[in-house]
């Protein structure tokens, strides 16, 4: 029973990701989000270095 719930949850998240990335606006949002995360990682590395 628990295994089936985990499988269902995983499949639902894959379906959601496909629906989410189907529109150009959402793709643009994802690109911005990735850029922000990369920038935050750079800042964190810089703080460690200093």
DSSP file (Angstrom, degrees, kcal/mol; ACC not computed):
  #  RESIDUE AA STRUCTURE BP1 BP2  ACC     N-H-->O    O-->H-N    N-H-->O    O-->H-N    TCO  KAPPA ALPHA  PHI   PSI    X-CA   Y-CA   Z-CA
    1    1 A X     >        0   0    0      0, 0.0     4,-1.7     0, 0.0     5,-0.1   0.000 360.0 360.0 360.0 -47.5    0.0    0.0    0.0
    2    2 A X  H  >  +     0   0    0      1,-0.2     4,-2.1     2,-0.2     5,-0.2   0.905 360.0  54.0 -64.1 -40.8    2.7    2.5    0.9
    3    3 A X  H  > S+     0   0    0      1,-0.2     4,-2.3     2,-0.2    -1,-0.2   0.907 106.7  51.6 -61.1 -41.8    4.7    1.6   -2.2
    4    4 A X  H  > S+     0   0    0      1,-0.2     4,-2.5     2,-0.2    -1,-0.2   0.883 107.7  52.4 -63.1 -38.3    1.7    2.3   -4.4
    5    5 A X  H  X S+     0   0    0     -4,-1.7     4,-2.4     2,-0.2    -1,-0.2   0.902 109.5  49.4 -64.1 -40.6    1.3    5.7   -2.8
    6    6 A X  H  X S+     0   0    0     -4,-2.1     4,-2.3     2,-0.2    -2,-0.2   0.908 111.5  48.8 -65.4 -41.6    4.9    6.6   -3.4
    7    7 A X  H  X S+     0   0    0     -4,-2.3     4,-2.5     2,-0.2    -2,-0.2   0.919 111.6  49.5 -63.8 -43.8    4.6    5.5   -7.1
    8    8 A X  H  X S+     0   0    0     -4,-2.5     4,-2.6     1,-0.2    -2,-0.2   0.917 110.8  49.8 -61.8 -44.0    1.5    7.6   -7.5
    9    9 A X  H  X S+     0   0    0     -4,-2.4     4,-2.0     1,-0.2    -1,-0.2   0.914 111.5  48.6 -62.3 -43.3    3.1   10.6   -6.0
   10   10 A X  H  X S+     0   0    0     -4,-2.3     4,-1.8     2,-0.2    -2,-0.2   0.919 112.7  47.7 -64.0 -44.2    6.1   10.3   -8.2
   11   11 A X  H  X S+     0   0    0     -4,-2.5     4,-2.4     1,-0.2    -2,-0.2   0.906 110.2  52.5 -63.9 -41.6    4.0    9.9  -11.3
   12   12 A X  H  X S+     0   0    0     -4,-2.6     4,-2.6     1,-0.2    -1,-0.2   0.889 107.8  51.2 -62.5 -38.9    1.8   12.9  -10.4
   13   13 A X  H  X S+     0   0    0     -4,-2.0     4,-2.2     2,-0.2    -1,-0.2   0.875 109.9  50.0 -67.8 -35.2    4.9   15.1  -10.0
   14   14 A X  H  X S+     0   0    0     -4,-1.8     4,-2.1     2,-0.2    -2,-0.2   0.917 111.6  48.3 -66.2 -42.7    6.2   14.0  -13.4
   15   15 A X  H  X S+     0   0    0     -4,-2.4     4,-2.3     1,-0.2    -2,-0.2   0.920 111.3  50.4 -63.2 -43.9    2.8   14.8  -15.0
   16   16 A X  H  X S+     0   0    0     -4,-2.6     4,-2.9     1,-0.2    -1,-0.2   0.909 108.5  52.4 -61.0 -42.4    2.7   18.2  -13.2
   17   17 A X  H  X S+     0   0    0     -4,-2.2     4,-2.3     1,-0.2    -1,-0.2   0.905 109.5  49.3 -62.1 -41.3    6.2   19.0  -14.5
   18   18 A X  H  < S+     0   0    0     -4,-2.1     4,-0.3     2,-0.2    -1,-0.2   0.914 113.9  45.4 -64.8 -41.9    5.2   18.2  -18.1
   19   19 A X  H >< S+     0   0    0     -4,-2.3     3,-1.1     1,-0.2     4,-0.4   0.910 112.7  51.8 -66.0 -41.7    2.0   20.4  -17.8
   20   20 A X  H >< S+     0   0    0     -4,-2.9     3,-0.8     1,-0.3    -2,-0.2   0.896 110.7  46.5 -63.3 -42.1    4.0   23.2  -16.1
   21   21 A X  T 3< S+     0   0    0     -4,-2.3    -1,-0.3     1,-0.2    -2,-0.2   0.417  90.8  86.1 -83.6   3.6    6.7   23.3  -18.8
   22   22 A X  T <  S+     0   0    0     -3,-1.1     2,-0.3    -4,-0.3    -1,-0.2   0.756  80.4  67.4 -75.3 -23.8    4.1   23.2  -21.6
   23   23 A X  S <> S-     0   0    0     -3,-0.8     4,-1.7    -4,-0.4     3,-0.2  -0.767  79.1-133.7-102.8 145.0    3.6   27.0  -21.6
   24   24 A X  H  > S+     0   0    0     -2,-0.3     4,-2.4     1,-0.2     5,-0.2   0.849 105.2  57.9 -61.5 -35.0    6.3   29.6  -22.7
   25   25 A X  H  > S+     0   0    0      1,-0.2     4,-2.2     2,-0.2    -1,-0.2   0.912 107.1  47.2 -63.2 -41.4    5.6   31.7  -19.6
   26   26 A X  H  > S+     0   0    0      2,-0.2     4,-2.3     1,-0.2    -1,-0.2   0.866 109.9  52.7 -70.0 -35.0    6.4   28.9  -17.3
   27   27 A X  H  X S+     0   0    0     -4,-1.7     4,-2.2     2,-0.2    -1,-0.2   0.919 110.1  48.9 -63.5 -42.0    9.6   28.0  -19.2
   28   28 A X  H  X S+     0   0    0     -4,-2.4     4,-2.3     1,-0.2    -2,-0.2   0.902 110.2  51.1 -63.7 -41.2   10.7   31.6  -18.9
   29   29 A X  H  X S+     0   0    0     -4,-2.2     4,-2.5     1,-0.2    -1,-0.2   0.915 109.0  51.1 -61.2 -43.0    9.9   31.6  -15.2
   30   30 A X  H  X S+     0   0    0     -4,-2.3     4,-2.5     1,-0.2    -2,-0.2   0.895 108.6  51.2 -63.4 -40.6   12.0   28.4  -14.7
   31   31 A X  H  X S+     0   0    0     -4,-2.2     4,-2.3     2,-0.2    -1,-0.2   0.921 111.0  48.2 -62.0 -43.9   15.0   30.0  -16.6
   32   32 A X  H  X S+     0   0    0     -4,-2.3     4,-2.5     1,-0.2    -2,-0.2   0.921 111.3  50.9 -61.5 -42.9   14.8   33.0  -14.3
   33   33 A X  H  X S+     0   0    0     -4,-2.5     4,-2.4     1,-0.2    -2,-0.2   0.910 110.1  48.8 -62.2 -43.8   14.6   30.8  -11.2
   34   34 A X  H  X S+     0   0    0     -4,-2.5     4,-2.3     1,-0.2    -1,-0.2   0.900 111.1  50.7 -63.4 -40.5   17.6   28.8  -12.3
   35   35 A X  H  X S+     0   0    0     -4,-2.3     4,-2.2     2,-0.2    -2,-0.2   0.912 110.3  49.5 -63.8 -42.5   19.6   32.0  -13.0
   36   36 A X  H  X S+     0   0    0     -4,-2.5     4,-2.4     1,-0.2    -2,-0.2   0.912 110.9  49.8 -62.7 -42.4   18.7   33.3   -9.5
   37   37 A X  H  X S+     0   0    0     -4,-2.4     4,-2.2     1,-0.2    -2,-0.2   0.904 110.3  50.1 -63.7 -40.9   19.8   30.0   -7.9
   38   38 A X  H  X S+     0   0    0     -4,-2.3     4,-2.0     1,-0.2    -1,-0.2   0.901 110.9  50.0 -63.2 -40.3   23.1   30.1   -9.7
   39   39 A X  H  X S+     0   0    0     -4,-2.2     4,-2.2     1,-0.2    -2,-0.2   0.907 109.8  50.2 -64.8 -42.0   23.6   33.7   -8.6
   40   40 A X  H  X S+     0   0    0     -4,-2.4     4,-2.3     1,-0.2    -1,-0.2   0.877 108.9  52.4 -64.8 -37.1   22.9   32.7   -5.0
   41   41 A X  H  X S+     0   0    0     -4,-2.2     4,-2.3     2,-0.2    -1,-0.2   0.903 108.7  50.4 -64.4 -40.6   25.4   29.8   -5.2
   42   42 A X  H  X S+     0   0    0     -4,-2.0     4,-2.5     2,-0.2    -2,-0.2   0.923 110.6  49.1 -62.6 -43.7   28.1   32.2   -6.5
   43   43 A X  H  X S+     0   0    0     -4,-2.2     4,-2.3     1,-0.2    -2,-0.2   0.905 110.4  50.8 -62.5 -42.3   27.4   34.6   -3.6
   44   44 A X  H  X S+     0   0    0     -4,-2.3     4,-1.9     1,-0.2    -1,-0.2   0.906 111.3  47.8 -63.6 -41.4   27.6   31.8   -1.1
   45   45 A X  H  X S+     0   0    0     -4,-2.3     4,-2.2     1,-0.2    -2,-0.2   0.901 110.7  52.2 -65.2 -40.0   30.9   30.6   -2.5
   46   46 A X  H  X S+     0   0    0     -4,-2.5     4,-2.1     1,-0.2    -2,-0.2   0.900 108.2  51.0 -63.3 -40.7   32.2   34.1   -2.4
   47   47 A X  H  < S+     0   0    0     -4,-2.3    -1,-0.2     1,-0.2    -2,-0.2   0.885 110.1  49.5 -65.4 -38.1   31.3   34.5    1.2
   48   48 A X  H  < S+     0   0    0     -4,-1.9    -1,-0.2     1,-0.2    -2,-0.2   0.898 111.4  49.8 -64.2 -39.9   33.1   31.3    2.1
   49   49 A X  H  <        0   0    0     -4,-2.2    -2,-0.2     1,-0.2    -1,-0.2   0.859 360.0 360.0 -69.0 -36.6   36.2   32.4    0.2
   50   50 A X     <        0   0    0     -4,-2.1    -1,-0.2    -5,-0.2    -2,-0.2   0.482 360.0 360.0 -77.7 360.0   36.3   35.8    1.9
